[in-house]
Amino acid sequence: MKHLGIDRALCAENEGKEVVVCGWVRTFRDSANVAFLELSDGTSFRKLQVVVDKSERKPDPECTKLGASVCVKGVLVKAYKGEGNELNARELVLLGKCPGEYPIQKKRTTLDFLRTIPHLRLRTNTFQAVFRVRSVAAQAVHRYFHEHGYYYINAPLITASDCEGAGEMFRVTTQPWNAKYKTEEEYYSEDFFGVKAGLSVSGQLEGEVAATALGKIYTFGPSFRAENSNTTRHLAEFWHIEPEIAFAELPDVIEIAEDLLKYLIRAVMEECPEELKFFDAFVEKGLIEKLTHVASSDFAVCPYTEAIGILEKENANFRFPVHWGSDLQSEHEKYLTEKVFGRPVFVTDYPKEIKSFYMKQNADGKTVAATDLLVPGIGEIIGGSEREADLEKLLGAMRSRGMNEAAYRQYLDLRVFGSVPHGGFGLGFERFVMYVTGMENIRDVTLFPRSVKNIM
Ligand code: 4AD
């Protein structure tokens, strides 16, 4: 069907011309001689007013129902009332009827309710704006890395090695359990891959393979976590941006992470001004000011040990009091970034026991060259590190965790054949979209959220 998107159709240069537009009916008003339909098609917030002269033709009543889809041919003219343009209909064709039980009605519906109809919630202004921002941000991710000399790598989604080593992988199997198996190995040996396989929690290990040959690479794809975290920031399936850089140390990783985040924020501000105005008005007051400030000021850097010193003074007010060695909970992360620093902060050099096996061990013997970027309103948005490049130290970390070395033979080879200092990080794409839109629940920035007991 040859037609123009409403955004394009409403360009001043189309005034006086005949255009064809398709969309869904948002409102309908009727008077003695004319009928007014407001159409939207998702291309922008703008709606197109269609004017039907009833003396020429009476509109099909089905075309006037909220949610019906129609195609209109008409002439774009100056609006009779107010500014802008409207379409004087010459032909109005019904594409799809919409019965009265259409759940997206004119009055504002709650996000909780809309979560129960993920297939229809995109017809609302809020979700259309979220997904326009998400699309712009995804394009900006590729642009950033392309402009900075990174290669785009697609890491496998099915894997036999658990990157984060925290036992939170979904299993991939074609083999039902049978009492005839005496051991797990016996069972897995008859499975599709002949070993235990799962959905990847991160493309990092394969990213390291690529970076130690191509120099600078990134992956941008789904990661899967079977963790039982039913929170507003966790999904079982999320999109993960993971750059990996050869000949890089922790300060380089931090610099790149800050630069990427600011680039993405600026891209959204430039390309989605209307959406950000909408979110600022209806979702997070002060959002634009927050983003403008973040895009132009330096992020803070704070070693974990110092952060614990700050947090310990507040222990009485925390649900989970902290001490050196404890993992930071969301309440601690938010306190640091919102109350102490008032801006994004990289916490660095965490105790080795609470971080992953692959992180570079610092000279103090207690900490690793890791960093998490914490941002106000969300907490952790990025996790990264310099990687352990020394074979013996890496083996030591794996052995102390009881890991199966055989499953990581290729990864270990990278430390045998021309090992180099290298590092990278992971940015949760949905958490980024939450940050730039102000949406408070990660389920509202992904098309079909997958979380514990939820696969609608
Ligand atoms: O801190 P994480 O677990 O780090 C890694 O996976 C590393 N392999 C990354 C790397 O160094 N290449 O995850 C990185 C980011 C988190 O900061 C968070 O933004 C996001 O991924 N993330 C999740 N987002 C939504 N739902 C979940 N369950 C998430 N788990 C992590």
Residues whose N, C-alpha, C, O or C-beta is under 5 A from the ligand:
A	BS01	4AD	V201 S202 Q204 R225 R233 H234 L235 F238 E242 P243 E380 I381 I382 G383 G384 S385 G424 F425 G426 L427 G428 R431
